[in-house]
Amino acid sequence: MRQFHTRNLYVLLFLGASLALVSALVLTKGLKGSPPWPWTTTDAMRQKEFMNPGNGLNEKSVRERLRPRDAELERVEAGLARARALIREGTTNWSSISAPVGADYVPQGDIYRNATAFHRSYLLMEKLFKIFIYKEGEPPLFHNGPCKSIYSIEGVFFSLMEGDTHFRTQDPDEAHVYFLPFSVVMIIHHLFDPIVRDKYVMKHVVSDYVKVISQKYRYWNRSLGADHFMLSCHDWGPRATWYVPQLYYNSIRLLCNANTSECFNPRKDASIPEINLIDGETIGLTGGLPPSKRTILAFFAGGLHGRIRPALLQHWKEKDEQVQVYETLPEGLSYPDLMKKSKYCICPSGHEVASPRIVEAIYAECVPVLISQHYVLPFSDVLDWGSFSIQVSVNEIPNLKKILLGIPQDRYIRMQERVKQVQQHFVVNNPPKRFDVFHMIIHSIWLRRLNVAI
């Protein structure tokens, strides 16, 4: 009974969902002919389920879960309902959601799916959105992450979020979402034995952490985790959530490995960019040559792994002056310089769908050529990737040069200008700046919280 009931809760959680910004729907508070979400059973049946041994809920948790909706939650939900209405409306009272003093950027142009709706949603996020970070857990596994590696976005977000004073709140009752600050990268680094290769270390850490916060606070049990989020850029980030079904099915998961064939759900999960900050520096990473001085048609250099790269290297490795593809760069050649000299930068998936080359290409003002399968691109509920990148299927790899040469020069120029325009949304700033990658991640969380009515 417990398994059947829980699965139905998961289904009800996402029925009718869509993104409030572009194609989003908002989960209704009740379905026709059924009681308000999320309950579909009687109090007695609920109590029997929640008292089932092993579910991490004690008697106090059950009493709190069955009690009437509290005033703080009603206030939070009322504010979100107003935000949904404002985002959907074509005519908005802009005076109520005006930009901060000194703000001068207004989203516009073809890089956005709906620039007006994005701007309206972003301003509402700045005005309303509050995030509570659970204080439980100690570094290095919690409240901490890498800042000098391919997983840098994990450590960057942890650091900036911990020091944030705009979105972060110390009062959990006024929060819209709750951050679970465990780092999959640090769990693997400190606890995973490469010889034994026991991935259950993730299970013990993550499931124990959720048990602690669900017993100490009422917020997890109140929403079955739907207003909680985690963030990971590790390949095993999705796997770390398997061990807690409510975290896997209900919670917002911010993942670099945004693979729909591995149950990534764009309605509630968000794709974040993989950014490789080799030395931790965030300054001086952007810029490239103007289009007239980009003498290389396309460029790629990288290891032979995954399912896509072997086909790319088989057809193009060191075979063409215009399409320069290397497994290892020859002596004297510079990877950043070659990207800045290229019109197109080839970005194939490797072991997993995400690749840091996408952001590297954007930084170098080089039009990305995306070759992947089942990959949900970062911020794709806001950004129109087709306006500033080229997507090529695996079957089209042999025709890559023909495809790129077939793109008219004026279209390439427009795409390259859009790459420069979209660049600000992928830049890491410390302290953060409006519309940068930190704020785009926050906005992704905001959108998914708008999809849920508790």
Backbone hydrogen bonds, N-H to C=O, Kabsch-Sander energy under -0.5 kcal/mol:
donor,donor_aa,acceptor,acceptor_aa,energy
5,H,1,M,-2.7
6,T,2,R,-2.7
7,R,3,Q,-2.1
8,N,4,F,-1.7
9,L,5,H,-1.8
10,Y,6,T,-2.0
11,V,7,R,-2.2
12,L,8,N,-2.9
13,L,9,L,-2.0
14,F,10,Y,-1.0
14,F,11,V,-0.8
15,L,11,V,-0.9
17,A,14,F,-2.1
18,S,25,L,-2.3
19,L,24,A,-0.8
24,A,18,S,-0.5
24,A,19,L,-2.4
27,L,451,N,-1.7
31,L,35,P,-0.6
34,S,31,L,-2.5
37,W,29,K,-3.3
39,W,36,P,-0.9
46,R,42,T,-2.5
47,Q,43,D,-2.9
48,K,44,A,-2.2
49,E,45,M,-2.2
50,F,46,R,-3.0
51,M,47,Q,-1.9
52,N,49,E,-1.6
55,N,52,N,-1.4
62,V,58,N,-2.2
63,R,59,E,-2.3
64,E,60,K,-2.3
65,R,61,S,-2.4
66,L,62,V,-1.8
67,R,63,R,-0.8
74,E,70,D,-2.1
75,R,71,A,-2.2
76,V,72,E,-2.4
77,E,73,L,-2.9
78,A,74,E,-2.2
79,G,75,R,-2.1
80,L,76,V,-2.0
81,A,77,E,-2.3
82,R,78,A,-2.0
83,A,79,G,-1.9
84,R,80,L,-2.6
85,A,81,A,-2.0
86,L,82,R,-2.3
87,I,83,A,-2.3
88,R,84,R,-2.1
89,E,85,A,-1.9
92,T,90,G,-0.6
94,W,92,T,-1.7
96,S,93,N,-1.8
97,I,94,W,-1.1
98,S,95,S,-0.6
103,A,100,P,-2.1
112,Y,109,G,-1.2
113,R,382,V,-2.8
114,N,382,V,-0.5
118,F,114,N,-2.4
119,H,115,A,-2.5
120,R,116,T,-2.4
121,S,117,A,-2.6
122,Y,118,F,-2.9
123,L,119,H,-2.4
124,L,120,R,-1.9
125,M,121,S,-2.3
126,E,122,Y,-2.4
127,K,123,L,-1.8
128,L,124,L,-2.7
129,F,125,M,-1.7
131,I,167,F,-2.8
132,F,177,V,-2.3
134,Y,132,F,-0.6
134,Y,179,F,-1.7
141,L,138,E,-0.8
142,F,138,E,-1.3
143,H,181,P,-2.5
152,S,149,S,-1.6
152,S,275,I,-0.7
154,E,151,Y,-1.9
155,G,146,P,-1.5
155,G,151,Y,-0.8
156,V,152,S,-2.9
157,F,153,I,-2.4
158,F,154,E,-2.1
159,S,155,G,-2.6
160,L,156,V,-2.7
161,M,157,F,-2.9
162,E,158,F,-2.4
163,G,159,S,-1.6
164,D,161,M,-0.8
169,T,131,I,-2.7
174,E,171,D,-1.5
175,A,172,P,-0.9
176,H,130,K,-2.5
177,V,130,K,-1.3
178,Y,227,D,-1.9
179,F,132,F,-3.0
180,L,229,F,-2.7
182,F,180,L,-1.4
183,S,141,L,-2.5
184,V,182,F,-0.6
187,I,183,S,-2.1
188,I,184,V,-2.5
189,H,185,V,-2.5
190,H,186,M,-2.3
191,L,187,I,-2.4
192,F,187,I,-0.7
192,F,188,I,-1.2
197,R,193,D,-3.6
199,K,197,R,-1.0
201,V,198,D,-1.2
202,M,199,K,-1.6
203,K,199,K,-0.7
204,H,200,Y,-2.3
205,V,201,V,-2.0
206,V,202,M,-2.7
207,S,203,K,-2.4
208,D,204,H,-1.5
209,Y,205,V,-2.0
210,V,206,V,-2.4
211,K,207,S,-2.0
212,V,208,D,-2.2
213,I,209,Y,-2.4
214,S,210,V,-2.2
215,Q,211,K,-1.4
216,K,212,V,-2.0
217,Y,213,I,-2.2
222,R,218,R,-1.7
223,S,219,Y,-1.3
224,L,220,W,-1.2
225,G,220,W,-1.5
226,A,223,S,-1.4
228,H,225,G,-1.6
229,F,178,Y,-2.4
230,M,252,I,-1.8
232,S,254,L,-2.7
237,G,234,H,-2.1
240,A,236,W,-2.0
241,T,237,G,-0.6
241,T,238,P,-1.3
242,W,239,R,-1.5
244,V,241,T,-1.2
247,L,244,V,-0.8
248,Y,244,V,-2.3
249,Y,245,P,-3.1
250,N,246,Q,-2.0
251,S,246,Q,-1.5
252,I,228,H,-2.6
253,R,251,S,-0.5
254,L,230,M,-2.7
254,L,252,I,-0.6
255,L,253,R,-0.7
255,L,270,A,-2.3
256,C,232,S,-1.5
258,A,256,C,-2.2
259,N,257,N,-1.5
260,T,258,A,-0.6
260,T,374,H,-2.4
262,E,259,N,-1.7
263,C,260,T,-1.1
264,F,259,N,-1.6
268,K,265,N,-1.7
269,D,265,N,-3.8
270,A,253,R,-2.3
272,I,255,L,-1.9
275,I,273,P,-0.7
277,L,149,S,-1.3
277,L,275,I,-1.0
278,I,276,N,-1.2
287,G,363,Y,-2.7
289,L,340,K,-1.4
293,K,290,P,-2.0
294,R,291,P,-1.4
295,T,293,K,-1.1
296,I,341,K,-1.8
297,L,322,Q,-0.6
298,A,322,Q,-2.4
299,F,344,Y,-1.4
300,F,324,Q,-2.3
302,G,326,Y,-1.9
305,H,303,G,-1.2
307,R,350,G,-0.6
309,R,305,H,-0.6
311,A,308,I,-0.6
312,L,308,I,-1.6
313,L,309,R,-3.0
314,Q,310,P,-2.2
315,H,311,A,-1.7
316,W,312,L,-2.1
317,K,313,L,-2.0
318,E,325,V,-2.6
319,K,316,W,-1.5
320,D,323,V,-0.5
324,Q,298,A,-2.6
324,Q,322,Q,-0.8
325,V,316,W,-0.6
325,V,323,V,-0.8
326,Y,300,F,-2.4
333,L,330,P,-1.7
335,Y,333,L,-0.5
338,L,334,S,-2.4
339,M,335,Y,-1.8
340,K,336,P,-2.0
341,K,337,D,-1.1
342,S,338,L,-0.5
342,S,339,M,-0.9
343,K,296,I,-2.6
344,Y,297,L,-1.7
345,C,367,V,-2.3
346,I,299,F,-2.4
346,I,344,Y,-0.5
347,C,369,V,-3.3
349,S,371,I,-2.1
350,G,352,E,-1.6
350,G,354,A,-0.6
358,I,355,S,-1.3
360,E,356,P,-2.2
361,A,357,R,-2.7
362,I,358,I,-2.0
363,Y,359,V,-2.9
364,A,360,E,-1.9
365,E,362,I,-1.3
366,C,361,A,-2.8
367,V,343,K,-1.9
369,V,345,C,-2.8
370,L,368,P,-0.6
370,L,390,I,-3.3
371,I,347,C,-1.7
371,I,369,V,-0.5
376,V,258,A,-2.3
376,V,374,H,-0.5
377,L,375,Y,-0.7
379,F,271,S,-1.1
380,S,377,L,-1.5
382,V,379,F,-1.8
383,L,379,F,-3.3
384,D,111,I,-3.0
385,W,383,L,-1.0
387,S,384,D,-2.0
388,F,385,W,-1.2
389,S,385,W,-0.9
390,I,368,P,-2.7
392,V,370,L,-2.7
392,V,390,I,-0.5
396,E,393,S,-1.0
397,I,394,V,-1.4
399,N,396,E,-1.3
400,L,397,I,-1.9
403,I,399,N,-2.5
404,L,400,L,-2.3
405,L,401,K,-2.7
406,G,402,K,-1.3
407,I,404,L,-1.3
412,Y,408,P,-2.2
413,I,409,Q,-2.5
414,R,410,D,-1.8
415,M,411,R,-2.4
416,Q,412,Y,-2.8
417,E,413,I,-2.0
418,R,414,R,-1.9
419,V,415,M,-2.1
420,K,416,Q,-1.7
421,Q,417,E,-1.7
422,V,418,R,-2.8
423,Q,419,V,-1.1
424,Q,421,Q,-0.6
425,H,422,V,-1.7
426,F,423,Q,-2.2
427,V,423,Q,-0.6
427,V,424,Q,-0.6
429,N,427,V,-0.5
436,D,433,K,-2.1
437,V,427,V,-2.1
440,M,436,D,-2.3
441,I,437,V,-2.1
442,I,438,F,-2.2
443,H,439,H,-2.4
444,S,440,M,-1.8
445,I,441,I,-1.9
446,W,442,I,-2.5
447,L,443,H,-2.5
448,R,444,S,-1.7
449,R,445,I,-2.2
450,L,446,W,-1.8
451,N,447,L,-0.7
452,V,449,R,-1.5
454,I,452,V,-0.5
